């Protein structure tokens, strides 16, 4: 297998202004699987596509008067992108309902992608995208912020005695799911220090209130990462 030296990418979306490209027959095995490639910022780049889908579907539901409770299931698809950054083919892997599925596919066909490169040469690639109404956004036009700032969360932190005696210092990163009212629904330590510090950090985040994230001025559910510094005086 060739070593991937440069994988200049890719999923920067310019909107849906160009005409739909013709979808051609192709062999999916010829495409580099982006989902299996270790690439810095890959998750964020793929998230741009998922975010654009969610944004478009929100507008569609508003126009059609569709509520979240009217939709169940999950939309999943796969796109094959050629060397020029154009879509060769789209697969529907799983759908929600016909009108929503067709709408999402029509939008994805019109997104613009930058071509990927391996060893300086443009290459074909493929990636999976998804949409689910219950998902939390990882990006929003207005991200949630803790009421009172990060210092308000830090003030709720209890430094465990066992960690103090062991001289443990450092930063803990807590993932938090924030609902449309700014409440913390769930937390998870994605990088911790142990010795009771991780639990203390989680409890501080859980006890905090956030301003809700927003897209188009409408509150949405958003996933955020909260860094908390533990330092002995």
N, C-alpha and C positions, 0 to 999 in steps of 0.2 A: 504494500500500500504506500502510495506517495505521501510524504510528509507534508502536511498543510503548513505552508510558510506564511502566506498572506490570504486572508479571507475577507477582502474588503467588501463591505456590504452596505446596504441592501435595503431593508424594509422601511425606508423613509417614504412616507406617504404624502403625495402632493394633492390628494383629493380625488374626485371622481369626474374629471372634466373631459378626458379623452374618450373616443369611441371604443366600444367593446372590441377587444381583439378576437380574431377567429381562434377557436379552440381546436387544436389539431391532434390527430392520433399520434401517440408517442410511446416509447418504452420507459416506464417509470424506473427501471433498474439503471438507466443511464444517468440518473440524477443523484447528486450528493444529498444525503439525508441530513438536513440542517438540525433535526431533532437529536441526532447522534454525534454531532460535531461539537467539540469543546471549543467554545469561542467566547472571549470576553464580551460582556454586554449582550450576549445572544438572547437571554431571557427577556431583557428589556426591549430588544428589537422586535422579537416575535410578539411581545405584548402590544406593540404599536398597532399591529394588524387586529388583534383581539379587541383593543380599545376602540379602533375605528369602527369595527363591526357593532360593538355595543352602542356607540354614539349614533350610528345610522339607524339601528333598530329602535332606539329610544324615540327618535324623530318619527319613525314609521308608526310605532304604537300610538304616539300622540295624535298623529293625523287620522288614524283609523279608530281611535277611541278604545284601544286594547289595553287592559290592565294586566299587571304581572300575574295575578291569580288566574287569568284566562289561559296562561301558557304553562305547559309542563314539558319536561324532557330537556334534551341537550342537543344543540347543533354541533356537528363535527365534520370537518372537511379537510381535504388535502390539495395543495396547489403545486403544480410543476412549473418552474420558472426557467426559461431558456437563457442562453448566453447574453441576450440583449436586454434581459430584465423584463421580458414579456411573458404572460401566462400561456403555456402550451395546453394545459389541461387542468380541470378541477374535478375532484371526486367528492361526492356527498357520502360521508361515512355513516352519519346518523342525523336524523332530522327532528324538528319540533312539530311543525305543521306546514302544509304545502306552501301557503302564501308567504310565510316567514322564510322558509327555506329558499324559495325562488328569489325573494328579495335580497337575502344575504348573498347568494351566489351571483346575482346580477351586480351587486356592489363590488364584490371582490374581483370580478372580471375587469372592473374599471379602475382599480387601484393601480398606482404606478410603483414599480420596484426598481431598485438599482441592482445591476448584475453583480454576482459574486465572482471572486477571482481566486485561483489556486496557482501558486508559483507564477504570479503575474499574468495568467491567462484567464479570460472569462470562462465560467463553467456553469453548467446546469445545476439547479438545486431544487429540493422539494421540502416542504414543511407542512405541519398540521396546524389548523386554526380551530377555534371553538367559540361557542356562545351559549351561555346559560343565564337565565334571569336572576338566579339566586347568587351568582358569582359576585365577589367583591372586586371593584376596580383596583388596579395597582397604580394607576395614574388618573388624575382628574384635573380639570381646569383650575379648580380651587381645592387644594389638598386639606384634609383635616389638620387642625392644630390644637394642641392642648390648651384649655382655658387657663390663663395665667402663665403660659409658656412652659418650657421644659423644666424651669425651676420649681414650678408648682408640683410636677411629678416627683422631682428630686427631693422635695421637702417631705414626701410621704415615705421615702426609702428608710428602712431600718438596717443599719450595718450589723450583720450577725457577729456576735462575740467570738465565735470560733474562727471566723474569717479575719477578724482583727488580730487575734492572737497568732494566727498563722502568717500575718502580714500580707494577705492577699489583696491586691489592687488590680484595677483594670476596668474595662468597659464591657457592659452587657448589652446585647441587642435583643429587644423584645418585639416580635411581630404582633400587631393588634388589629382586630377586625372592628371597624367603626361603623355603626349603623347610621341611618338617615337622621337620627336625632342626636348624634354625637356621643352615643353610649358605646362603651367597650363591650363587645359581645363575647370575644374570645381572645386569648393571648397564647403565645408560644415563644420560648426562648430559642433563638436561632444561633446565638453564640454566647456562651456563658462562662462563669468562673468557678462554679461549684461552691462548696462550703456554706450553703444556705443563701448565698448572694442571689442566685438565679430566682429563687422563690420570692425573695424580698423585692426584686425588680419587677417581677410579674404582678405581685400584689399592689405595688405602687401604681402601675399602669392601669390595672383593673379598677382601682379606686378613683381614677381621674376622669374628667369630662373633656370632650373635644368639641370644637366647632365642626359641623358636618362638612364632608367634601361635596363639591357641586360641579355639575356639568350643565351648561346652558342655564345657569341660575337655579337648577333643580337639585335638591339634596340627593346624593347617591351613597351607596355603601362602598367604603374604600378600605383597602388594606394598607397599613403604614408600618414602618419600622422605627422604634423608639430607642435611641442610644442613651444609656445611663452610666455615668462615670462613678466608680467606687474608688475613693482615694483617702488614705489615712492622713490625718492631720499631724 
